[in-house]
Structures are given as C-alpha cells and as structure tokens.
Amino acid sequence: MKLHPLRHRVLFPLLAVALFLGAAEGLLALAGVNPLLVEEDPFVGFSGRVDLFRAETSADGEIMLLTAPAKRGLFNMQRFPATKGPAGYRIFCLGGSTTYGRPYDHRTSFCGWLGAFLALVDPSGKFEVINAGGVSYASYRVAALMEELAGYAPDLFIVYSGHNEFLEERTYRDIAGRPVWQMRVVNILAGTRLYTAVAKVARTTGLALRPVEELPAEVREILGRTVGPESYQRDDTLRDRIVAHYRVNVERMIAIAESAGADILFVRPAANIKDESPFKSAYRAELVDAEQRRHSGLLEASIALLGEGRHAEALARLDEALAIDDRHAESHYRRGRALLALGRFNEAAAALVRSRDEDIAPLRITSALDRALVDVTDARGAALVDFPGFIGADYQRRFGHAIPGSEWFLDHVHPTIEGHRALARMLFDRMVDRGAVRPGDSWNETAVAALIRERMATVDRGVQQQALLNLAKVIGWAGKLEEAHALLLRSLETFGPSEQTLSMLGHSSLRRGRTAEALDYYREAARLYPDSYSARLELAAELRGDADAEEAVTHYRAAVRLKPDELYPRRQLAEKLAVIGRHAEAMEQYRRVVALDPSRAGPRINLAVLLVEDGRLDEAEHQLQEALEQDPSQAYAWFARAVIAERRNDPRAAMAHYRRSVELAPRNAEAHNNLGILAAQAGRTDEAIGHFTRALEIEPDYADAERNLETARRHSGR
C-alpha cells in the first residue's frame, strides 16, 4: 500500500473542512443569515434601545424620518424622507461630539459643510447628508446605531470615532483574566454565519456562547457622575481590552456597511497635543514618597523656569524628573513644550504624543487606538481619510513642525469651524476620487467662497459665543485652568466683549491667582454694563483692601440701586461704609437691612456696635436685646452688651456679659483681656493673670494683654 506524503495527509482534511465551511457559509447566506457581528456587539449589550429616528407624516402626505425627541439632547435635529429617491445618494455621518459639531451644532460641523458643498454641485437634492453624530458616543454605540441606519437605504457611512472610548465605565467583567487575543478570536468567529447559526441555536437552549456586559441604553459618562477626572485610575489591562474592543467595533461597522450595500469612509481622528495638557497624571504605583516629592519638586521648578523662558534649564529638570518616573503625563507634556521652544521639533512631537498616551483620563484618541483603526481599515480595504496628516502638513508649511494645536482646535479634540470646513473639503475630494461626485461648472473656488460667506451669515454669533463659553466652563471644571482661560480669550477676540465673557475671565483670573488681572476684567464689565447688577457686585466683592473701599462703596451702592430689596449688597455696603468711617450712612443701611429682614441677628449687632461708638447706648442695647432674643448664641452680642455695661460703669454686669461671650467664643482674645482688666480692678489678681495669659495664648502679639499681664504680675509679686 502506497502512503501519501505527510503534507497530503494534512492538506486534504484541511481542504475538506474549508470546503464544508465555505459551503455552509454560502447556504446560510442564501438563507438570509447575517453574521452576528452585523447584528450585535460580541462584548457589550445595552439595557434598552430608543431609535434615533421616528416616522412622521408631513402635510403633503410624505413620510419623513425625524430625530426622536428623546434623542435631541445628544443629537442634532435632522429630517429626511423615509423613502429615498430613485437617483438619491444618502450619506450618514457618525461618531461623537466632533461629528455632532460641538461646541456648536450641525450647521458648522464637517457633516453640515459636506452637505452644503454637495448641494452646490447638485442643487436637485440628490445628495442627502444626515448628521447622526451623538455627543459622547463611543465606537460601540456608533456601531449599534449603524444597525438602525442600515435600514434607511444608506449609500455611504462616514465615521469619525475614537476620542470617546474611555468616557463610559466598562469592566469586561465577563472576560476578566482572559488574554486579549481571545477577544479577537471571538470577533473573527462572530463575523461568520456558521458561528451565528450555532450561537442562535445555543441561545434557544439557554446556553450563551459569548460574554456580554450590559451598558445603559444611553450614555453615562464617568465625568458626568464624578468630580472631574480624579475618578480615573491607571489600568493598563483595561486599556488593552478597550483597544481590542475598538478594533472589533471598527470591523463591525465595516460588516454592517457591507450588509447594507453601502460604502464606508473612516476619518482618522485628530487631536490637539501641542496646547492641551493631560487631564490627569499619576505616579507609578511602586514609587516611594521620597521619590514622589523629588519628582514633584523638579516638575514645579521646571514649570517656573518655562514661565521665565529658561527652556534649556527646564528641560534638564524634566529629564531628571522623568528618570524617576517615565509615565508621568504632565512631565512629558512640559518636556514637549520645552523642546518645542528650543526648536527640537521631532523630540517635542514624541514627548507630546507620549503625554497624551500616558494621560490617566484619556479623552483623546491614543496611539494604540489610532493604530487599531489604521490596521483594520488597511486589512479590510476600507477607505481612510488622514485628517491628522492633513493638519500636520499645514503646520509643517506654516511653522516648520507637524504638531497640531490651538490653531486648528478649540479644545483637546473639537476642531474650529475652519477645521470642520477643511475636513469636509477632504471628504468631498475623496468622494470625487471615488466617482460618487462629478463636479460641474457650478463647482469653482469663487462659488465655494460665496457659499461659505452665505452659510456663515446665517449662523447666530450669540449662540456661537455662548457655546464657546459653555465649553470653557467644562474645560475649567476639568481642572484645565490655562486652557479654559485661552478659550475665554478666544471668545473675547472672536465675538468681542460681553458681560458673561468678562465675568468668566475675571473668575478664571482669580482661579489662576491673578487678582489684579481679574479686577481689570471686572472693571471693564462694570464700565461697559453699568446697569448690570452682577457686574457691579462681582467687582465690589473683589475690592477687599482698605485702599479700595471707596471704589467698592460706589459699586455696592449701584447694586443697591439696581436691586433695592436684595439684602446682600446692602449689608456689604453698610460694612464698607463703616470701614471708611462713614458711620451715619452705615447705620442707615443697617437699619434698612433690619427693616427688610428683621429676623437676622447679625445686622442688628453691627448696627449696635456703631451706635455704641456714637454714644447712643440705649438704642444699641435695644438692638442687642432683639438680636439675642432671635439667637442667644451670638457671642459678639454679649461682648457688645459688656462694653455698654462698662460705659455705664456697671462692672458686675460687664463681667457677666464678657463671661457669657467667652463661653460661646472661647478664642476671643479681646474678651479675655477685658475680663482680666475688670478682675484686676476688683482685686482678683490671679483671675486677671489667667485671663491675660489666655489672651496671649490666643494672640501671642497682643501688646495690650502683654502689658496688662506684666502689671498684674508686678502687683502680685510674681
């Protein structure tokens, strides 16, 4: 008997298996079975679903699809016919807040600009461009949304997704401990119809062939449920799983597009790495306290040196700091800035990319996610528009380096309106290259320029300004004070001054420790908006020094004029008037405060103090009695009553009131000193020494108490 060579004995069975699997796939395809990858995510599910679009009949009887009301907080309002025209070409733009158009909306998004460009080429309405970008939507939610959109006769999906992969909490608890390669194997299997058929049969018997973590039906950002980025922690294993899941979702999107007979075009997400510091940095877990202190000191010194323009010295400190901990994101960012200033562009780019990748709160696409997108699209032959490469080329021409920054971005990821428009032009050109668009005579640079002017003229600048201010609030809330301030300055430069812009600039300057700068902004707000209650109040509240008291009085008085029944500005006005010695006016304001709200003890006590200084003891006593009836725990009211008793030459009553005052406020040094004086006058020297000593314990520099103690000790012979 002749034996076949070993390779034949191995090859024939494999070939038979391959033929069987191929035949099974073909039969299942004919039976209408879609791969599981088209229908669901292999690794996460959702607790419910609300379709993005709902049908509605128009006045002329046409069925239209509109953005569902429940979705309009996260999606733009969009409207298109349920039935596509015979010659129509329908495009869905998907992704997160960049696709949406944040911080603005669809009109100035790349999706909106693309629609306008296509309408210029073909005004007949052949091209329908629908913005399905959802704020905070990550790739797994985008892929799930594509399942719905696949039923609306799409011709092209444009996907810009990758920045939001870490926004929601995912534990992958059902596959914890399994290597990442197993996720890829499951993904490959989920792309076959045979596995799908087996999985569906298994489910009918109560078995499950895939681990699924259930997520809420709608986005629940980590940042929305916690205080800023502090809740993020370093977890390299979780990062690897998120990257693997992103790869799965890119493959899912391609599979869904193929099943719908549509093309798909991905955009490589771009990010600001030059002018956006990391959201959170953290030390390596194994670093001891002494190493952390050393690193922190070097980082602080380098930041000071950078502020002074001493970039080479700062770089030396940062190199030393990174030798201690090379995973500290902020240190890499500062190092990148130093290298950029020194003209060492390639090294700067590497440092800034490393800073982004080491960010503990990775709210920008990481290098690993970017590689996954490039790898999958390359392997599957899917089109990919290189937006970061386009931006880098522009920077190279203008600045000699390819490091994207605030010239193209409003914050860490959202492009400027010009950036959106440039991306739309790239997408338009790609559609031309692919034959989907054939520009005619209507498409020329003059017509494009006119289109841009007309479209921008329809945009409400006030709405745009408010959107930019809202973005600054979010960035400031995340602790990025310098970046938030830069956004506010951009608002001021782009849209001119507004009361809110100047107010926010004042707040921002205060948070950054620049009081004089803050006062300048507040003064400008009060000058431009003299009838603004908040502008007057904010300025007056920050004029805290005695030298500024007169100016503060002016603005508090204006606030009182604008809102005469408001207690706060009137109380503050009374206090400032008292500080500058205008007691009669101060007393009048306190009387108005008491009349507006008789239940408050504080204004009565302050009024009583001024009355005592003015010698009107009976009226002062009346106010103090009223205050103590409202709140007997007011220590300063008892103190003021003691002063009145002394003025009336009633030492016994004065001592009783002072004692009550120190019972309620034991650290009132003046009350202890006054008790000591009364005790000494009554011949109780030991008691007097005790009070003087206590006053000095509370205020060691209390000169009167020190003199009184020396006198009492002399008299006692100590």
C-alpha angles and dihedrals in degrees: 000000000000116000120217116233115267093253090058092050089053098037100051096055091046090049090049091051091048092050091048092049091046092050091047091050090050095049092047090049090053088050089057097250112154121205113264088241089067094051104039147003112265092218111032136035133189129240092227144341137232114188115240093225131041130192122250130172115235126220091265092052098257117139110235131188115226133182106269113250091236089059100047094094090065102026136051118253105260132176131189139151117277089222115056117222117255092251095033126127114206122200126188118197112205137183139078135305094316090060089045089056100245134211083026125025146257096300094069097030121109087251091055093047091048090054090051092049092049091048089054090055094044115016091181092090094248091137116066113189114189121189108220096164112138123205109250092002113153125202095270091056091043090053091048090051090051088062088066096040092051087072094059098073098259121190097185137015117201111196126194104174136140110085097083102052093111098040096095128051113254123170102176082214092164091061099032111145095022118118119252092245089068089060088056093049091052089048093052091049091048087059091064127082093217092059088045092054092048091047093052092049090048091053092054087059093050095258124127122209096187136051112236130189111201118227128191116274090247133034119288106184119206088225091054092058100040141048103271126296094323092098091065115097132187111266114161094180092055090048091055091051092049090052090049090049091050089054089052092051094050087053090047092054091052091049092048092050091049092049090052092048090242134131120241128210122189126201119211102234115239126210140192107250100154100061104023120082119210117277094230136006128195138185123242110271093239095057112114122223094258091054091048091051091048092049092046092051092051092048093050091048091050092051090053091049092049089052089055093049093248094134100160092053091046090051091054091053091047093050088053091048093050090050085064095045120004094184098064105119098201092052091054090048093052090045090053091052091050092050091047091054089049091053094246092133103168092051090045092053092050092049094048093048089049089051091054092047094049093049106126089212099046102196092155126067109272127222090253092054091046091051090050091054093048093046096050096045090047093049093046096040092240119157116256126190111209101220095164089051091052092050091045091053090052091051091047091055094045105034108013094249136076101225112127118224146148094318087076102024137058092204137342096318114356114099123222118255088262089052092053090049092051091051090049089053090051090052091047091052091049090053089051090051090051092050095245091117128039110190116212135187091301090068112080136123094259091054091045092052091050090049091053092050093048094047094048090049089062093054115100105236091200090057090048092050092050090049091053091049091050089052090052089053091053093047091048091048088056088058097253096129099166093049092048090050090051089055091051091051089050089053091050092048096044102040104019127237123328129173092248094046093051092044092051091047088054092050091045092051091051091051088052091051096251104128098165090052090049091052090053091055093046091048091051090051091051091047095049095039106032092164093053110115094198094047091053093045096048092051094046092049092057095047092088105146123094089240090060096045095102092052090046089053090054093054096041088051089052090049090051090051091051095047109018095175096054111107101202101065092042092052091048091048091053091050093049092047089053091050093056092045100253092133099161092057091043092053091050091053092047090051089054091050091051090049091050093049115011091177095073115096098193100068090047091054092048090049090049092053091054090046090053090052088050091051095245095131100162093053090045091051090051093053091048093050090051090049093049092048087057094043120005091187094071100120095188091055089058089047091052091048088053090054090051090050090053090049087053091049094245104135095171093057090041092054092048092052094045090050090052089049094053091045088060096037109023093179096061099121094185092055091052091048092050091047088052091053092051091046091050091049088053090052095250095130098166091053090048092051089051093054094045090049091050091049090054092048088057096041111018091188095053098130097187092053091048092052092045091050092052091050093048092049091050091052091048092049093237 
